[in-house]
Amino acid sequence: MSEKAFLIVDVGSTTTKAILIERGEDGYRVTQRGEAPTTVEKPDEDVMVGVRNAISQISRPLETTQFLATSSAGGGLQVIVCGLSKFVTAESAERAALGAGAIIMDVFSADDGRSLFEQMEALRRAKPDMVLLAGGIDRAINVDFIIEFCDLLNSTRPVPRFGQGHSLPVIYAGCPNGRPLVQDTLSEGFDLHIVPNLRPDLDEENLEPARDAIHDVFLTHVMAQAPGYPKLKESVSQPVMPTPLAVGRIMTRLAERDNIEIVGADIGGATTDIFSVLEGEFHRTVSANLGMSYSIGNVLLLAGMENIMRWLPISVDQDWLQDRIMDKLVFPTTVPATILDLLLEQALAREALRLSLEHHVSLVKSINKAPSGIRRALLTQNAQAIVTRQRQQLLDMRRISLIVGSGGVLSHAPRRAQAAAMLIDAFAPLGYTFLAVDSIFMMPHLGVLSESEPEIALQVLERDCFVPLGPCVSLISAQGDELGAIAARCSLRTAEGAREAEVRRGEVLTWPLPRDEKAMLRVEAAAGFDFGAGPGRVWEREVRGGVVGVIIDARGQWGDELSLSAQQAMTKQTLLSLGAFTEDELEESAEEVAHLAR
């Protein structure tokens, strides 16, 4: 292990965070940190001002440190994607860009339903950092669509977001037969990069060359043009990494080391990122219209009033609730002032996370396996539209061993049990899952560190980044929907002794188990109930504790047949069992609702 210290900054859209990692008697730890407003925009227009301000709060002499950085300032890496078919090459290009840490501004395809004029207007209004152009499998013969895309770019001449007057980067990752056309039509006026086809065949993806090119262009073009970034590039020990890409790096390394699959979320004011590592591959999606302040109206619109109300442990008037949510749109930066406000905010967070996960699942799917007749048809221009959309989703909550939450509403919840409640309600884990939150969104820092020092990065991740909430064993399936039936008999054996209890259908059981303490957990499922070992079978393993404890969730999945009042009663029992709120606090909120109704 290196004896050096590491100074790492993450230049965010609004805040620049710096941490110092040093070696102590028990290994590497975060010893100091600082933060300051990001200064990429006016009046400073120099990202280094915010970087220096954040570093100034760290007192240690910095001559012996390695300096690393990640960035999502100015809205992050913004990319426009073009592909032939919306559900084949365009979708693969979207996955490539998202996996490289990009925010997708728009997706253009021959079958996206827009007229040529509408596509031209959308391109003229956009100011991307780069364009990713794809389309056609390797054996494609008719490449007229390539000419159409190139003409579209030549006609509209999109202006890059930074460095007006410089050429807009275009990465071509389409069929080989289209490369000469792209070179002829885009070599002048654009910064053209040609990489191997990201969809060489219908049932094959090759995303890494496109992702690598996006990262390279980010460093050589975007970072070179953004205010103050050239100085940052000169200062760091290794290339600056896009923040989402850095998160993917550390999560992938953790998944590989422990041989697990992971799901995580970063919920912000305007957007929610969902990431997963499935079968060793990192996936990321951005729900750009779902957040806790500026996008709160979209959460209400997409989730619906009853879906939000089910997460409240008390009955409220719908009109009052809608007015309260709309108040947040008028004053988006306000924080909850009462327990009732906090309950409402966390109910909205559950729906924002749930909807974002649904969006993630819809994109993270297997590649189609097409019959030979369709394969032959794919050699023509429009044949990719023939491919069925029915593909197998890759994310199976029964295989997810770790759920990680970050973002203000999760990381800064007044009690960690509230974060645990939001995660299990929004993500509905199945079987065994460990829950954690990122205390100060340190994953980007550790992701860029993991490029050179993976062991140190993982060590700090577990010691100072993740706050372990505890293990959760959740009901997978049950015969019948009768509430109150005994679902399992549970026992927890520690060095001090054993605890036993029954958990009934619709209930959540919580046992304290301190952080890092180990115990043997046994869940003996009743007939027809499955907690991960099969219906009526015993699930048993050694578990590690957390700040919330051991959670047994016997609620299962409910449809519309359960009344709103029953769902709210279930929510109340869950919150009380977890210790997220006290009985007095919930009674106080009920009294506040009654007072407001008068």
TIFI-950578 format. One record per residue (C-alpha): x negated, y, z. Coordinates in Angstrom, 1 decimal, padded with zeros to 4 digits, always signed. Each point is the difference from the previous one (the first is absolute). Layout:
X | Y | Z
X | Y | Z
...
***
This chain:
X | Y | Z
+000.0 | +000.0 | +000.0
-001.1 | +003.5 | -000.7
-000.8 | +002.2 | +003.0
+001.1 | +003.1 | -001.8
+003.0 | +002.1 | +000.9
+002.7 | +000.7 | -002.5
+001.8 | +003.3 | -000.5
+003.1 | -000.5 | -002.1
+002.6 | +002.6 | -001.2
+003.4 | -000.6 | -001.6
+001.0 | +003.1 | -002.0
+003.8 | -000.2 | +000.1
+002.6 | +002.1 | -001.7
+000.5 | +002.1 | +003.1
-002.5 | -001.1 | +002.6
-003.7 | -001.0 | -000.2
-001.0 | -002.6 | +002.7
-003.5 | -000.8 | +001.0
-001.2 | -002.9 | +002.2
-003.4 | -000.9 | +001.3
-000.9 | -003.7 | +000.4
-002.9 | -001.0 | +002.2
-001.5 | -003.1 | +001.5
+000.4 | -000.5 | +003.8
-000.5 | -002.8 | +002.4
+003.0 | -001.8 | -001.2
-000.5 | +000.6 | -003.7
+001.2 | +002.7 | -002.4
+002.8 | +002.3 | +001.1
+001.5 | +003.3 | -000.9
-001.6 | +002.5 | +002.4
+001.2 | +003.4 | -001.2
+002.5 | +001.4 | -002.5
+001.2 | +003.3 | -001.3
+002.6 | +001.4 | -002.4
+000.7 | +003.2 | -001.8
+002.4 | +001.3 | -002.7
-001.0 | -001.1 | -003.6
-001.2 | +003.0 | -002.0
+000.2 | -001.2 | -003.7
+002.7 | +002.7 | -000.8
+000.1 | +003.7 | +000.4
-001.2 | +002.1 | +001.8
-003.2 | -002.0 | +000.5
+000.1 | -002.2 | -003.1
-003.0 | -001.9 | +001.3
+000.5 | -003.5 | +001.5
-003.3 | +000.3 | +001.9
+001.3 | +002.7 | +002.3
+002.5 | -002.4 | +001.5
-002.6 | -002.8 | +000.1
-002.5 | +002.2 | +001.9
+002.7 | +001.2 | +002.4
+000.9 | -003.6 | +000.8
-003.6 | -001.1 | +000.4
-000.7 | +003.0 | +002.3
+002.1 | -001.6 | +002.7
-002.6 | -002.9 | +000.1
-002.8 | +001.0 | +002.3
-002.6 | -002.7 | -000.7
-003.0 | +001.0 | -002.2
+000.8 | -001.4 | -003.5
-003.4 | -000.3 | -001.5
-000.1 | -003.8 | +000.5
+003.5 | -000.8 | -001.3
+001.3 | -001.3 | -003.2
+002.7 | +002.3 | -001.4
+003.0 | -001.6 | -001.8
+003.2 | +001.4 | -001.3
+003.5 | -000.8 | -001.4
+002.5 | +002.4 | -001.4
+003.6 | +000.5 | -000.9
-000.1 | +003.8 | +000.0
+002.1 | +001.9 | -002.5
+002.6 | -002.7 | -000.1
-002.5 | -002.8 | -000.6
-001.0 | -001.6 | -003.3
+002.9 | +000.7 | -002.4
+000.4 | -002.3 | -003.0
+002.4 | -000.2 | -003.0
+000.5 | -003.6 | -001.3
+000.9 | -000.9 | -003.5
+000.9 | -003.5 | -001.2
+001.9 | -001.8 | -002.7
+002.6 | -001.8 | +002.1
+001.4 | +001.3 | +003.2
+000.1 | -003.4 | +001.7
-003.3 | -001.4 | -001.4
-003.0 | +002.1 | -001.0
+001.3 | +003.3 | +001.6
+000.6 | -001.9 | +003.2
-003.4 | -001.6 | +000.0
-001.6 | +003.5 | -000.7
+002.0 | +001.4 | +002.9
-001.3 | -002.8 | +002.3
-003.6 | +000.7 | -001.2
+000.3 | +003.7 | +000.8
+001.7 | -000.5 | +003.4
-002.7 | -002.5 | +001.0
-002.6 | +002.6 | -000.9
+001.5 | +002.4 | +002.5
+002.0 | +002.1 | -002.5
+003.3 | +001.7 | +000.4
+002.2 | -000.7 | -003.1
+001.3 | +003.2 | -001.4
+002.0 | -001.6 | -002.8
+000.2 | -003.2 | -002.0
+000.6 | +000.2 | -003.8
+000.9 | -002.9 | -002.2
+001.6 | -000.7 | -003.3
+003.1 | -001.3 | +001.8
+000.3 | +002.5 | +003.0
+003.3 | +001.4 | -001.4
-001.3 | +003.5 | -000.7
+000.0 | +001.7 | -003.3
-003.3 | +001.2 | -001.6
+000.9 | +003.6 | +000.9
+000.7 | -001.0 | +003.6
-003.4 | -001.8 | +000.2
-001.8 | +003.0 | -001.5
+001.6 | +002.4 | +002.5
-000.9 | -002.3 | +002.9
-003.6 | -000.1 | -001.2
-000.2 | +003.7 | -000.5
+001.2 | +000.7 | +003.6
-002.4 | -002.5 | +001.6
-003.5 | +000.9 | +001.1
-001.6 | -003.4 | +000.6
-003.5 | -000.9 | +000.9
-000.1 | -002.6 | -002.7
+002.1 | -002.2 | -002.3
-000.1 | -003.8 | -000.1
+001.0 | -001.3 | -003.4
+000.8 | -003.7 | -000.5
+002.1 | -002.3 | -002.2
-000.1 | -003.2 | -001.9
-001.6 | -003.4 | +000.7
-003.4 | -000.8 | -001.5
+001.6 | -001.8 | -003.0
+002.4 | +002.9 | -000.8
+000.0 | +000.8 | -003.8
+002.4 | +002.9 | -000.4
-001.4 | +003.0 | +002.1
+002.3 | +002.8 | -001.3
+000.9 | +000.8 | +003.6
-003.6 | +001.0 | +000.6
+000.2 | +002.6 | -002.7
+003.3 | +001.3 | +001.5
-001.6 | +000.4 | +003.5
-003.1 | +001.6 | -001.4
+002.1 | +002.4 | -002.1
+002.0 | +000.8 | +003.1
-003.1 | +000.9 | +001.9
-001.4 | +002.0 | -002.9
+003.2 | +001.9 | -000.4
+000.5 | +000.9 | +003.6
-003.6 | +000.4 | +001.2
+000.7 | -000.5 | +003.7
-002.1 | +002.4 | +002.1
-002.1 | -001.6 | +002.8
+000.8 | +001.0 | +003.5
-003.5 | +001.1 | +000.8
-002.5 | +001.5 | -002.3
+002.3 | +001.6 | -002.6
-002.0 | +000.4 | -003.2
-001.6 | -003.4 | +000.5
+001.2 | -003.1 | -001.9
+002.6 | -002.2 | +001.6
-001.3 | -003.5 | +000.7
+001.8 | -002.9 | -001.8
-000.7 | -003.6 | +000.8
+001.0 | -002.5 | -002.7
+000.5 | -003.5 | +001.4
+002.2 | -001.4 | -002.8
-000.3 | -002.5 | -002.8
-003.3 | -000.2 | -001.9
+001.6 | +000.7 | -003.4
+001.1 | +003.4 | +001.3
-003.5 | +001.2 | +001.0
-001.0 | +001.4 | -003.4
+003.2 | +002.0 | -000.2
-000.5 | +001.4 | +003.5
-003.6 | +001.0 | -000.8
+001.1 | +001.7 | -003.2
+002.8 | +002.0 | +001.5
-001.1 | +000.8 | +003.5
-003.8 | +000.3 | -000.2
+000.4 | +003.7 | -000.5
+001.7 | +002.0 | +002.7
+000.1 | -002.8 | +002.6
-002.6 | -001.7 | +002.2
+000.6 | -003.5 | -001.3
-001.0 | -003.2 | +001.8
+000.6 | -003.4 | -001.5
+000.1 | -003.1 | +002.2
+001.2 | -003.6 | -000.4
+003.7 | -000.7 | -000.4
+001.8 | -000.1 | +003.3
+002.6 | -002.4 | -001.4
-001.9 | -002.4 | -002.3
+002.9 | -002.4 | -000.1
+003.6 | -000.2 | +001.1
-000.9 | -002.1 | +003.1
-003.4 | +001.6 | +000.8
-001.0 | +003.3 | +001.6
-003.5 | +001.4 | +000.0
+000.4 | +003.2 | +002.1
-003.5 | +000.4 | +001.5
-001.7 | +001.7 | -003.0
+002.8 | +002.6 | -000.2
-000.2 | +000.5 | +003.8
-003.7 | +000.5 | -000.2
+000.3 | +002.4 | -002.8
+002.6 | +002.1 | +001.9
-002.3 | +000.1 | +003.0
-003.0 | +001.0 | -002.2
+002.0 | +002.8 | -001.7
+001.2 | +001.2 | +003.4
-003.6 | +000.4 | +001.1
-001.4 | +001.5 | -003.2
+002.9 | +002.2 | -001.2
+002.6 | +000.7 | +002.7
-002.5 | +000.3 | +002.9
-002.3 | +002.2 | -002.2
+002.8 | +002.5 | -000.8
+001.8 | +000.2 | +003.3
-001.0 | +003.0 | +002.1
-003.0 | -000.8 | +002.2
-000.2 | -003.6 | -000.9
-003.3 | +000.1 | -001.8
-001.7 | +001.0 | +003.3
+001.8 | -002.9 | +001.8
-001.2 | -002.4 | -002.7
-003.6 | +001.1 | +000.5
+000.2 | -000.4 | +003.8
+001.4 | -003.5 | +000.3
-002.1 | -003.2 | +000.2
+002.2 | -001.9 | -002.4
+002.8 | +001.0 | -002.4
+003.1 | +001.7 | +001.4
+003.0 | -002.4 | -000.1
+003.7 | +000.8 | -000.5
+001.7 | -000.4 | +003.4
+002.5 | -002.8 | -001.1
-002.8 | -002.0 | -001.6
-002.0 | +000.2 | +003.2
+003.0 | -001.4 | +002.0
+000.2 | -002.8 | -002.5
-003.6 | -000.8 | +000.4
+000.1 | -000.5 | +003.8
+003.3 | -001.9 | -000.1
-001.3 | -002.3 | -002.6
-003.2 | -000.7 | +002.0
+002.1 | -000.7 | +003.1
+002.3 | -002.4 | -001.9
-003.0 | -001.8 | -001.6
-001.8 | -000.4 | +003.4
+003.0 | -001.3 | +001.8
+001.6 | -001.8 | -003.0
+003.4 | +001.8 | +000.6
+002.5 | +002.0 | -001.9
+000.8 | +003.6 | +001.1
+002.7 | +002.6 | -000.5
-000.4 | +003.6 | +001.1
+001.6 | +003.4 | -000.3
-001.1 | +003.6 | +000.2
+003.1 | +002.2 | +000.4
-000.4 | +003.7 | -000.5
+002.2 | +003.1 | -000.4
+000.6 | -000.3 | -003.7
-001.1 | -003.5 | -001.0
-000.5 | -003.5 | +001.4
-002.8 | -002.3 | -001.1
+000.5 | -003.8 | +000.3
-003.0 | -002.2 | -000.5
-000.5 | -003.7 | +000.2
-002.7 | -002.6 | -000.4
+001.5 | -003.1 | -001.5
-002.1 | -003.0 | -001.0
-003.1 | +002.1 | +000.3
+001.2 | +002.8 | -002.3
+000.8 | +003.5 | +001.1
+003.3 | +001.6 | -001.1
+001.3 | +003.5 | +000.6
+003.1 | +002.0 | -000.8
+001.0 | +003.6 | +000.7
+003.6 | +000.9 | +000.7
-000.4 | +003.7 | -000.9
+003.6 | +000.9 | +001.0
+000.1 | -001.6 | +003.5
-001.5 | +001.8 | +003.0
+000.8 | +001.4 | +003.4
+000.3 | +003.7 | -000.7
+000.0 | +001.4 | -003.6
+001.6 | -003.2 | -001.3
+002.4 | -000.8 | +002.8
+003.0 | +000.9 | -002.1
-001.0 | -002.8 | -002.5
-000.1 | -002.5 | +002.9
+003.6 | +000.9 | +000.9
+001.1 | -000.2 | -003.6
-001.7 | -003.3 | -000.8
+000.6 | -001.8 | +003.3
+003.6 | +001.2 | +000.7
+001.4 | +001.2 | +003.3
+000.9 | -003.4 | +001.4
-003.4 | -001.4 | -000.5
-001.5 | +002.8 | +002.0
+002.7 | -000.2 | +002.7
-000.6 | -003.7 | +000.6
-003.4 | +000.9 | +001.5
+001.5 | +002.4 | +002.6
+000.8 | -001.7 | +003.3
+003.0 | +002.4 | +000.5
+003.0 | +001.0 | -002.1
-000.1 | +003.4 | -001.7
+002.2 | +001.9 | -002.4
-001.0 | -000.3 | -003.6
+000.5 | +003.7 | -000.9
-002.1 | +001.1 | +003.0
-002.7 | -002.5 | -001.0
-000.1 | +001.2 | -003.5
-000.3 | +003.7 | +001.1
-002.8 | -001.0 | +002.3
-001.9 | -001.6 | -002.8
+000.6 | +003.0 | -002.3
-001.5 | +002.2 | +002.7
-003.2 | -001.9 | -000.4
-000.1 | +001.1 | -003.7
+000.3 | +003.6 | +001.0
-002.7 | -000.3 | +002.7
-002.1 | -003.0 | -001.3
-002.9 | +000.5 | +002.5
+002.1 | -000.2 | +003.2
-000.6 | -002.8 | +002.4
+002.6 | -001.7 | +002.2
+001.0 | +002.1 | +003.0
+002.3 | -002.5 | +001.8
+000.3 | -003.7 | +000.4
+002.9 | +000.1 | -002.4
-002.1 | +001.7 | -002.6
-002.7 | -002.6 | +000.4
+002.5 | -002.8 | -000.4
+001.2 | +001.5 | -003.2
-003.5 | +000.6 | -001.4
-001.0 | -003.6 | +000.7
+003.3 | -001.3 | -001.6
-000.9 | +002.0 | -003.1
-003.5 | -001.4 | +000.0
+001.3 | -003.6 | +000.0
+002.0 | +000.7 | -003.1
-002.9 | +001.9 | -001.7
-002.3 | -003.0 | +000.7
+002.6 | -002.6 | -001.0
+000.8 | +001.7 | -003.3
-003.7 | +000.5 | -000.7
-000.7 | -003.7 | +000.6
+002.8 | -000.9 | -002.4
-001.7 | +002.2 | -002.6
-003.3 | -001.7 | +000.7
+001.5 | -003.5 | -000.3
+001.7 | +001.0 | -003.3
-003.4 | +000.8 | -001.6
-002.2 | -002.7 | +001.6
+001.1 | -003.0 | -002.0
-001.6 | -002.8 | -001.9
-000.8 | +000.2 | -003.7
+002.5 | -001.6 | -002.4
-000.7 | -003.4 | -001.4
+001.5 | +000.3 | -003.5
+001.0 | -002.9 | -002.3
-002.0 | -000.3 | -003.2
+002.8 | +001.5 | -002.2
-000.2 | +003.2 | +002.0
-003.8 | -000.1 | +000.0
+000.1 | +000.0 | -003.8
+002.4 | +002.9 | +000.0
-002.2 | +002.0 | +002.2
-002.3 | +000.6 | -003.0
+002.5 | +002.5 | -001.3
+000.5 | +003.5 | +001.1
+003.2 | -000.2 | +002.0
-000.1 | -003.6 | +001.1
-001.2 | +000.7 | +003.6
+003.5 | +001.2 | +000.8
+001.2 | -003.6 | -000.6
-001.8 | -001.1 | +003.2
+002.4 | -000.7 | +002.9
-000.1 | +002.1 | +003.1
+000.6 | -003.0 | +002.2
-003.3 | -000.5 | +001.7
-000.9 | -001.5 | +003.3
-000.8 | +002.5 | +002.8
-003.4 | -000.5 | +001.6
+000.8 | +001.5 | +003.4
+001.5 | -002.6 | +002.3
+000.4 | +001.2 | +003.6
-000.4 | -003.5 | +001.3
-003.7 | +000.1 | -001.2
-000.7 | +003.4 | +001.5
-002.3 | -000.3 | +003.0
-000.6 | +003.7 | +000.7
+002.2 | +003.1 | -000.3
-001.8 | +003.4 | +000.4
+001.8 | +003.3 | +000.3
-001.4 | +003.5 | -000.3
+001.3 | +003.5 | -000.4
+001.2 | +002.5 | +002.6
+003.4 | -001.6 | +000.9
-001.8 | -003.3 | +000.7
-003.4 | +000.9 | +001.2
+001.2 | +002.9 | +002.3
+003.2 | -001.6 | +001.3
+000.3 | +000.9 | +003.7
-000.1 | -003.7 | +000.9
-001.7 | -002.8 | -001.9
+003.1 | -002.1 | +000.4
+001.9 | +002.4 | -002.2
-002.5 | -000.6 | -002.8
+000.4 | -003.7 | +000.5
+003.8 | +000.4 | -000.2
-000.2 | +001.9 | -003.3
-002.4 | -002.5 | -001.6
+002.1 | -003.1 | +000.8
+003.3 | +001.7 | -000.9
-001.3 | +001.4 | -003.3
-002.2 | -002.9 | -001.2
+002.1 | -002.9 | +001.5
-003.0 | -002.3 | +000.5
+000.7 | -003.8 | -000.2
-001.8 | -002.5 | +002.2
-003.3 | +001.1 | +001.6
-001.3 | +003.5 | -000.6
-002.4 | +002.2 | +001.9
+000.9 | +003.7 | +000.3
-002.4 | +002.9 | +000.1
-000.1 | +003.8 | -000.6
-002.9 | +002.1 | -001.3
-000.6 | +002.4 | +002.8
-001.3 | +003.0 | -002.0
+000.1 | -001.3 | -003.6
-003.6 | -001.1 | +000.1
+000.3 | -002.7 | -002.7
-001.3 | +002.3 | -002.8
-003.2 | +000.8 | +002.0
-000.6 | -003.7 | +000.6
+000.8 | -001.0 | -003.5
-002.8 | +002.2 | -001.5
-002.3 | -001.2 | +002.7
+000.8 | -003.7 | -000.8
-001.6 | +000.5 | -003.5
-003.5 | +000.1 | +001.7
+000.7 | -001.4 | +003.5
+003.0 | -002.3 | +000.0
-000.7 | -001.6 | +003.4
-000.3 | +003.3 | +001.7
+003.2 | +001.3 | -001.7
+002.0 | -003.1 | +001.2
-001.4 | +000.2 | +003.5
+001.1 | +003.7 | +000.3
+003.3 | -000.8 | -001.7
+000.9 | -002.5 | +002.8
-001.5 | +002.0 | +002.9
+001.0 | +003.6 | -000.7
+002.3 | +000.2 | -003.0
+002.7 | -002.6 | +000.6
+002.2 | +000.2 | +003.0
+001.2 | -003.6 | +000.5
+003.7 | +000.0 | +000.8
+000.3 | -003.8 | +000.4
+001.2 | -003.2 | -001.7
+003.5 | -000.3 | -001.3
+001.8 | -003.3 | -000.7
+003.1 | +000.6 | -002.0
+003.0 | -002.1 | -000.9
-000.2 | -001.2 | -003.6
+003.3 | -001.7 | -000.4
+003.0 | -001.3 | +002.0
+003.1 | -002.0 | -000.6
+003.1 | +002.1 | +000.7
+000.2 | +003.7 | +001.0
+001.3 | -000.3 | +003.5
-001.6 | +002.6 | +002.3
-001.0 | -001.2 | +003.4
-000.8 | -003.6 | -000.9
-003.3 | -001.3 | +001.5
-002.6 | +000.3 | -002.7
-003.1 | -001.2 | +001.8
-001.6 | -000.9 | +003.3
-003.3 | +001.9 | +000.3
-003.0 | -000.3 | +002.3
-003.2 | +002.0 | +000.4
-002.9 | -001.6 | +001.8
-002.8 | +002.2 | +001.3
-002.8 | -000.6 | +002.5
+002.2 | +001.4 | +002.7
+002.9 | -002.4 | -000.7
+003.0 | -000.5 | -002.3
+003.1 | +001.9 | -000.8
+003.1 | -001.5 | -001.6
+003.2 | +001.5 | -001.4
+002.8 | -000.7 | -002.5
+000.6 | +002.4 | -002.9
+003.4 | +000.2 | -001.6
+001.0 | +000.8 | -003.5
+000.1 | +003.8 | -000.5
-002.5 | +000.7 | +002.8
-003.6 | +001.0 | +000.3
-002.1 | -001.3 | +002.9
-003.2 | +001.7 | +001.1
-002.7 | -001.2 | +002.4
-002.9 | +002.2 | +001.1
-003.4 | -001.4 | -001.1
-003.0 | +002.5 | +000.3
-002.1 | +001.0 | -002.9
-002.5 | -002.7 | -001.1
+001.3 | -002.5 | +002.7
+000.8 | -003.4 | -001.4
+002.9 | -002.3 | +000.8
+001.7 | -003.1 | -001.4
+003.4 | +000.9 | -001.4
+002.6 | -002.8 | -000.6
+003.3 | +000.6 | -001.8
+002.3 | -003.0 | +000.1
+002.6 | +000.8 | -002.6
+003.6 | -001.2 | +000.5
+001.7 | -002.2 | -002.6
+000.5 | +001.9 | -003.2
-002.4 | +002.8 | +001.0
-003.4 | +000.5 | -001.7
-002.8 | +002.2 | +001.5
-002.7 | -001.2 | -002.4
-000.4 | -003.7 | +000.6
+003.3 | -001.1 | -001.5
+003.6 | -000.3 | +001.2
+000.2 | -001.3 | +003.6
-003.8 | -000.5 | +000.2
-002.6 | +001.3 | +002.5
-002.3 | +002.9 | -001.0
-003.1 | +000.3 | +002.1
-003.3 | +001.8 | -000.2
-002.5 | +002.1 | +002.0
+000.8 | +003.7 | -000.3
-001.8 | +003.2 | +000.9
+001.7 | +002.8 | +002.0
+000.6 | +003.6 | -000.8
+001.2 | +003.2 | +001.6
+003.7 | -001.0 | -000.5
-000.4 | -003.7 | +000.7
+001.4 | -003.2 | -001.5
+003.2 | +000.5 | -002.0
+002.5 | -002.7 | -000.9
+002.5 | +001.3 | -002.5
+003.2 | -002.2 | -000.3
+002.1 | +002.5 | -001.9
-000.6 | -001.3 | -003.5
+001.4 | +001.6 | -003.2
+003.6 | +001.2 | +000.1
+002.2 | +001.1 | -002.9
+003.1 | +002.3 | -000.1
+002.0 | -002.5 | +002.1
-001.5 | +001.5 | +003.2
+001.8 | +003.1 | +001.1
-001.8 | +003.3 | +000.5
+000.7 | +000.0 | +003.8
-001.4 | -003.5 | +000.3
-003.2 | +001.0 | -001.9
-000.3 | +003.1 | +002.3
+000.4 | -002.3 | +003.1
-002.7 | -002.2 | -001.4
-002.3 | +003.0 | -000.6
+000.6 | +001.1 | +003.6
-001.0 | -003.4 | +001.4
-003.1 | +000.0 | -002.1
-001.2 | +003.4 | +001.1
+000.6 | -000.8 | +003.6
-001.7 | -003.4 | -000.2
-003.1 | +001.4 | -001.7
-000.2 | +002.9 | +002.5
+000.3 | +002.5 | -002.8
+002.6 | +002.0 | +001.9
+001.5 | -000.3 | +003.5
+003.6 | -000.4 | +000.9
+000.0 | +003.5 | +001.5
-001.3 | +001.5 | -003.2
+002.7 | -001.7 | -002.1
+002.7 | +001.2 | +002.4
-001.4 | +003.5 | -000.2
+000.3 | -000.1 | -003.8
+003.5 | -001.4 | +000.1
+000.9 | +003.0 | +002.3
-001.6 | +002.4 | -002.4
+002.1 | -001.5 | -002.9
+003.2 | +000.3 | +002.1
-000.9 | +003.6 | +000.9
-000.6 | +000.9 | -003.6
+003.4 | -001.6 | -001.0
+001.9 | +002.3 | +002.4
***
